[in-house]
Amino acid sequence: MKVAKFGGSSLASAAQVQKVCDIAVSDPERKIIVVSAPGKRDKQDTKVTDMLIAAAKARLHGESGEAEMARVIERYESIAAELGMPAGSTDAIAENLTGLLAMDTSDAGVFMDTLKAAGEDNCARLVAAYLRSRGVDASYVNPKDGGMVLSEESGNARVLDESYARLQALRDQPGLLIFPGFFGYAKSGKVVTFPRGGSDITGAILAKAVQADVYENFTDVDSVFVANPGIVDNPVAVSEITYREMRELSYAGFSVFHDEALEPVFSSHIPVNIKNTNNPSAPGTWILPEREVKDMPVVGIAASKGFCSIYLSKYMMNREIGFGRRLLQIFEEENISFEHLPSGIDNISVIVPEACFTPEAEAHVLARITNELQADDVYVERGLALVMVVGEGMRHTIGLAARACSAFARADINLEMINQGFSEVSMMFGISSDDVDNAVRALYDEFFPARVAAEA
């Protein structure tokens, strides 16, 4: 049994929807198809999810949102018409979207999540209807009816364990099941969504629940590459990668697969096959529990902007029992999650997402650190990017850190921070956001010289 998820680019137009449906029926082992909302048809286009967000924001700001929602409805009507579906096929979709727009907005989080989820939900209805028009035994599954129970955290929900037992019953339902990604329902009955890109998470949860043999994740690239093709020309493709490597790379900026989607399949040892909707015969990239390292100790280089570092020092800090706990408690009480915590004997840095560390939050946190921890010095560095070098073979390869630092030096890039976990699966470097592209290219040239030499 296979669970297959298709991303927004795979469903952006009628032609893409046809490809998805052709793939879905080409293998009888595909039981559950998870769909995203229609994505961009070209670079100038707008994703359906973004249009729904615009409609929701308009309502929340006291406007009608009708013009924004009309664009969403028109998108579905266009897809249905080009698919040759009969007139009126999208009437129910238009009625659903219009009704959702008129919802009560007193709880802004619930209202926003409900509208965002409508992209996936109505796409699933449309795909199921089109498959039936082709004579396929296909049915739409509402996440509430299917048993997708999530925590009540608008825009950042997590699956509850009870979901798995409920969703397992999908194994025995007849025909091809079309399941909308990205959202579920809290116990209160409210719609809640995963973070953006959360359709990957939905697919992984379903794969675990029905004990699938493979979780296929269809996107718009043939495979995972060792570096961002937007930064490095024609980078090396990766045929196999481990769960841990993919988790590190996804966290650090790889957009092919959502990092939170790995947990369900990791815990159930379900292999993931990333494939291309536009080239389904390509083998793609397999995400597995283990891989043979061979001559590829480094499997990927990734970078992510948007971080800041809160640096503090205090003489004899290492002798103060509970200092680290009290420091992190300040961030917890201010509702700020930390990403990394590199430290020395008398100093420590807390790396946090810059978006959640507003000037108001900064003033409050720094005042508390100064007053409650009696720090000698505390300051903030913004505009920080994190660059990761990832590979299971790194722990067995001497000199990789030196090579990375040399690559940075040759590119005239200053290192603000270096951090490596004991597992040695990844090395993290903090640099200025302005240097990200040069840093990725420098590391690629260092660790994949054969490809660089061949292109020269």
C-alpha positions in Angstrom: 0.0 0.0 0.0 1.2 3.5 -0.9 0.2 6.9 0.3 1.0 9.6 -2.3 1.0 13.4 -1.6 1.0 16.0 -4.4 2.1 19.5 -3.7 0.6 22.8 -4.9 2.7 23.0 -8.1 1.4 19.6 -9.1 -2.2 20.9 -8.9 -1.8 24.4 -10.2 -3.7 23.9 -13.5 -6.0 21.5 -15.3 -3.0 20.0 -17.1 -1.3 19.3 -13.8 -4.4 17.9 -12.2 -4.7 15.5 -15.1 -1.1 14.4 -14.5 -1.8 13.8 -10.8 -4.8 11.7 -11.6 -2.9 9.7 -14.3 -0.2 8.9 -11.7 -2.8 8.1 -9.0 -4.5 5.4 -11.1 -1.3 4.1 -12.7 -0.4 2.0 -9.7 -3.1 -0.1 -7.9 -1.0 0.1 -4.7 -1.7 3.8 -4.3 -4.6 3.9 -1.8 -4.7 7.4 -0.4 -3.9 10.6 -2.4 -3.2 13.7 -0.3 -3.6 17.0 -2.1 -2.4 20.5 -1.5 -4.2 23.7 -2.6 -3.5 24.8 -6.2 -0.1 26.5 -6.4 1.4 28.9 -8.9 1.0 28.3 -12.6 4.0 30.6 -13.3 6.3 33.0 -11.4 3.8 35.9 -11.6 0.8 33.8 -10.4 -0.6 33.6 -6.9 -1.1 30.5 -4.8 -4.7 29.7 -3.8 -3.7 29.7 -0.2 -2.3 33.2 -0.5 -5.5 34.4 -2.1 -7.5 32.8 0.7 -5.2 34.6 3.3 -5.8 37.9 1.5 -9.6 37.3 1.7 -9.4 36.5 5.4 -7.3 39.5 6.1 -9.7 41.7 4.2 -12.6 40.5 6.4 -10.6 40.9 9.6 -9.8 44.5 8.6 -13.5 45.3 8.2 -13.7 44.8 4.4 -15.9 42.3 2.6 -13.2 40.2 1.1 -15.5 39.3 -1.8 -13.2 40.5 -4.5 -10.4 38.3 -3.1 -12.7 35.3 -2.8 -14.0 35.8 -6.3 -10.5 35.2 -7.6 -10.3 31.9 -5.7 -13.6 30.7 -7.0 -12.6 31.7 -10.5 -9.5 29.6 -10.2 -11.4 26.4 -9.4 -13.9 27.1 -12.1 -11.1 27.5 -14.6 -9.5 24.2 -13.6 -12.9 22.4 -13.8 -13.7 23.9 -17.2 -10.3 23.0 -18.7 -10.7 19.5 -17.4 -14.0 19.2 -19.4 -16.1 18.8 -16.3 -19.8 19.6 -16.8 -21.2 23.1 -16.0 -22.1 23.5 -12.4 -19.3 21.1 -11.2 -17.9 23.9 -9.0 -21.2 25.3 -7.7 -20.7 23.5 -4.4 -17.2 24.8 -4.1 -18.3 28.4 -4.7 -21.1 28.0 -2.2 -18.7 26.6 0.4 -16.2 29.4 -0.1 -18.8 32.1 0.0 -20.2 30.7 3.2 -16.8 30.5 4.9 -16.1 34.1 4.1 -19.3 35.1 5.9 -18.2 33.3 9.1 -18.0 35.0 12.4 -14.5 36.7 12.8 -14.5 37.2 16.5 -11.8 34.4 16.8 -9.3 35.6 14.2 -7.1 32.5 14.5 -10.0 30.1 13.8 -11.3 32.3 11.0 -7.9 32.4 9.3 -7.3 28.7 9.7 -10.8 27.8 8.3 -10.2 29.9 5.2 -6.7 28.7 4.7 -7.8 25.1 4.9 -10.5 25.7 2.3 -7.8 25.6 -0.4 -6.9 22.0 0.2 -10.4 20.9 1.1 -12.0 22.1 -2.1 -9.1 20.9 -4.2 -9.7 17.4 -2.8 -13.4 17.6 -3.7 -12.5 18.7 -7.2 -9.9 16.0 -7.8 -12.3 13.3 -6.5 -15.1 14.5 -8.7 -12.8 14.6 -11.8 -11.6 11.0 -11.1 -15.2 9.8 -10.8 -16.0 11.5 -14.1 -13.2 9.3 -15.6 -14.9 6.2 -14.2 -12.6 5.8 -11.2 -13.9 4.6 -7.9 -12.7 7.6 -5.9 -14.1 9.4 -2.9 -13.3 12.6 -1.0 -12.5 12.1 2.7 -13.2 14.9 5.1 -10.4 15.1 7.7 -13.0 15.2 10.5 -14.8 12.2 9.3 -11.5 10.4 8.7 -10.3 11.1 12.2 -7.5 13.7 11.8 -7.6 15.1 15.4 -5.1 17.9 16.1 -4.0 20.2 18.9 -5.9 23.4 19.2 -3.1 25.7 18.0 -4.2 27.9 15.1 -1.6 27.8 12.3 0.8 25.5 14.3 -1.2 22.4 15.1 0.3 19.0 16.0 -1.3 15.6 15.5 -2.8 13.9 18.6 -2.0 10.2 19.1 -5.6 9.2 19.0 -5.7 10.2 15.4 -3.7 7.1 14.3 -6.2 4.6 15.6 -9.1 6.5 13.9 -7.3 7.0 10.6 -6.3 3.3 10.4 -9.9 2.5 9.3 -9.1 4.2 6.0 -7.2 1.0 5.0 -10.5 -0.9 4.7 -12.5 1.7 2.8 -13.1 0.8 -0.9 -11.7 2.7 -3.8 -9.2 5.5 -4.1 -9.3 8.0 -1.2 -8.7 11.7 -1.8 -7.7 13.4 1.4 -7.0 17.2 1.8 -3.7 18.0 3.4 -2.7 20.8 5.7 -5.5 20.7 8.2 -7.6 18.8 10.7 -10.0 19.4 13.5 -9.4 20.1 17.2 -11.5 18.2 19.8 -13.6 21.4 20.1 -14.6 20.9 16.4 -12.6 23.9 15.2 -10.5 23.8 12.0 -6.8 24.0 12.8 -3.9 23.9 10.3 -0.3 22.8 10.3 2.4 25.3 9.5 2.7 26.3 5.8 3.8 23.3 3.7 1.8 21.1 6.2 0.4 18.8 3.5 3.6 16.8 3.8 2.8 16.3 7.4 -0.7 15.1 6.6 0.7 12.5 4.2 3.2 11.2 6.7 0.5 10.9 9.4 -1.7 8.9 7.0 1.2 6.7 5.9 1.9 5.8 9.6 -1.8 5.3 10.4 -2.5 2.9 7.6 0.9 1.3 7.9 1.8 2.1 4.3 4.8 0.4 2.7 5.9 3.6 1.0 5.1 7.3 1.3 5.4 9.0 -2.1 5.9 12.8 -2.0 5.4 14.3 -5.5 6.7 17.7 -6.2 8.2 19.6 -9.2 11.8 18.3 -9.1 13.3 15.0 -10.1 15.1 14.6 -6.8 16.7 16.2 -3.8 19.9 18.1 -4.6 22.9 18.6 -2.4 22.4 22.4 -2.6 19.7 24.9 -3.7 19.6 24.9 -7.6 18.6 28.6 -7.3 22.1 29.3 -5.8 24.3 26.5 -7.4 24.0 25.7 -11.1 23.2 22.1 -11.8 24.0 20.7 -8.3 24.6 17.0 -7.6 21.4 15.0 -7.2 21.0 12.7 -4.2 19.6 9.2 -4.7 19.4 8.2 -1.0 19.4 10.2 2.2 18.6 9.3 5.8 15.8 10.6 7.9 18.2 12.5 10.1 20.0 14.1 7.2 16.7 15.2 5.6 15.4 16.5 8.9 18.6 18.7 9.3 18.4 19.9 5.7 14.7 20.7 5.8 15.1 22.6 9.0 17.9 24.6 7.4 16.1 25.7 4.4 15.4 22.8 2.0 11.9 23.4 0.7 11.4 20.0 -0.9 10.0 18.3 2.3 8.6 19.8 5.5 10.9 18.9 8.4 8.0 18.0 10.8 6.7 15.5 8.3 9.6 13.1 9.0 8.6 12.2 12.6 5.6 9.9 11.7 7.4 8.0 9.0 10.7 7.9 11.0 9.0 6.3 14.0 7.3 3.7 11.8 10.4 3.1 9.5 8.3 3.9 6.4 10.6 4.9 3.4 9.8 8.1 1.6 10.2 8.5 -2.1 10.4 12.1 -3.4 9.3 12.1 -7.0 8.5 14.6 -9.8 4.9 14.9 -11.0 6.2 16.1 -14.4 8.6 13.1 -14.7 7.1 10.3 -12.7 9.3 7.6 -14.2 12.4 9.2 -12.6 13.6 7.2 -9.6 13.6 10.3 -7.4 15.2 10.4 -3.9 14.6 7.9 -1.2 14.6 8.9 2.5 15.6 5.8 4.5 16.7 4.9 8.0 20.2 4.3 6.9 22.4 4.7 3.7 25.8 3.6 2.5 28.1 6.6 2.9 30.7 5.4 0.4 32.5 8.5 -1.0 29.8 11.0 0.0 30.3 12.0 3.6 28.5 15.3 3.0 25.0 14.9 1.5 23.8 18.4 1.6 24.4 22.1 2.2 21.5 24.4 3.2 21.1 27.9 4.5 18.3 29.8 6.2 18.0 33.5 6.9 16.0 35.3 9.6 17.7 34.6 12.9 19.2 36.7 15.6 21.6 36.0 18.5 21.2 37.1 22.0 24.7 37.1 23.5 25.4 37.3 27.2 28.5 36.9 29.3 29.1 36.6 33.0 32.3 35.8 34.8 32.2 32.4 36.5 28.9 31.6 34.8 29.8 28.0 34.7 29.8 27.8 38.6 26.2 29.0 38.8 24.0 26.0 39.1 20.7 26.5 37.2 22.0 29.5 35.2 21.0 27.9 31.8 17.6 26.9 33.1 16.9 30.4 34.4 18.0 31.9 31.1 15.8 29.7 29.0 12.9 30.2 31.4 12.9 33.9 30.6 12.5 33.0 26.9 9.8 30.4 27.7 7.8 32.9 29.8 8.1 35.5 27.0 6.8 32.8 24.6 9.9 32.8 22.4 11.3 29.5 21.2 15.1 29.1 20.8 16.8 27.4 17.9 20.4 26.8 19.2 22.4 27.5 22.3 26.2 27.6 21.7 28.2 28.4 24.8 31.6 29.0 26.3 32.8 29.0 29.9 31.6 32.5 30.7 29.3 33.2 27.8 26.3 31.8 26.0 24.3 32.8 22.9 20.6 32.1 22.4 19.7 31.9 18.7 16.0 32.7 18.0 13.9 33.5 15.0 14.1 37.2 14.2 10.4 37.4 13.4 9.4 36.6 16.9 12.0 38.8 18.6 10.4 42.2 18.0 12.0 45.4 19.4 9.5 45.2 22.3 10.4 41.6 23.0 14.1 42.5 22.8 13.8 45.3 25.3 11.8 43.1 27.8 14.1 40.1 27.5 17.4 42.0 27.8 16.1 43.9 30.8 15.1 40.6 32.5 18.5 39.0 31.7 20.3 42.0 33.1 18.2 42.2 36.2 17.5 38.6 37.0 20.8 36.9 35.9 23.1 39.9 36.7 24.9 39.4 33.3 28.1 41.4 32.8 27.3 42.1 29.2 24.3 41.3 26.9 23.6 42.4 23.4 21.7 41.3 20.2 23.1 40.6 16.7 20.4 40.7 14.0 20.6 39.7 10.3 22.0 36.3 11.1 21.8 33.3 8.7 22.5 29.7 9.6 24.4 27.5 7.1 24.4 23.8 7.6 26.7 21.1 6.2 25.0 17.7 6.7 26.1 14.1 6.2 26.0 10.8 8.1 29.6 10.2 7.0 31.0 13.3 8.7 31.7 11.6 12.0 34.1 9.2 10.3 35.8 11.8 8.1 38.8 13.8 9.5 39.2 17.4 8.6 35.7 18.4 7.4 35.4 21.3 9.8 38.8 22.6 8.7 37.8 22.3 5.0 34.5 24.2 5.7 36.3 27.0 7.5 38.9 27.3 4.7 36.1 27.6 2.2 34.6 30.4 4.1 38.0 32.1 4.4 38.7 31.9 0.7 35.2 33.5 0.0 36.1 36.2 2.5 33.1 35.3 4.8 33.4 36.0 8.5 32.1 33.4 10.9 30.0 34.6 13.7 29.4 31.2 15.3 30.2 27.5 14.8 28.2 24.7 16.4 28.3 20.9 16.0 26.3 18.3 17.9 27.8 15.2 19.4 26.2 13.0 16.7 28.3 14.9 14.1 25.5 14.6 11.5 25.7 18.3 10.9 27.9 21.4 11.3 26.2 24.8 11.7 27.8 28.1 10.9 26.4 31.5 11.8 27.1 34.2 9.2 25.7 37.5 8.0 22.5 37.1 5.9 24.2 39.1 3.1 26.8 36.3 2.6 24.4 33.3 2.3 24.6 32.7 -1.4 28.4 33.0 -1.5 28.7 30.7 1.5 26.6 28.0 -0.1 28.6 28.2 -3.3 31.9 28.1 -1.5 31.0 25.0 0.5 29.6 23.3 -2.6 32.9 24.0 -4.5 34.8 22.5 -1.5 32.8 19.3 -0.9 31.8 18.5 -4.5 35.0 19.4 -6.4 34.6 16.6 -9.0 31.4 18.2 -10.4 32.9 21.7 -10.2 36.0 20.5 -12.1 33.9 18.7 -14.7 31.9 21.9 -15.4 35.1 23.9 -15.7 
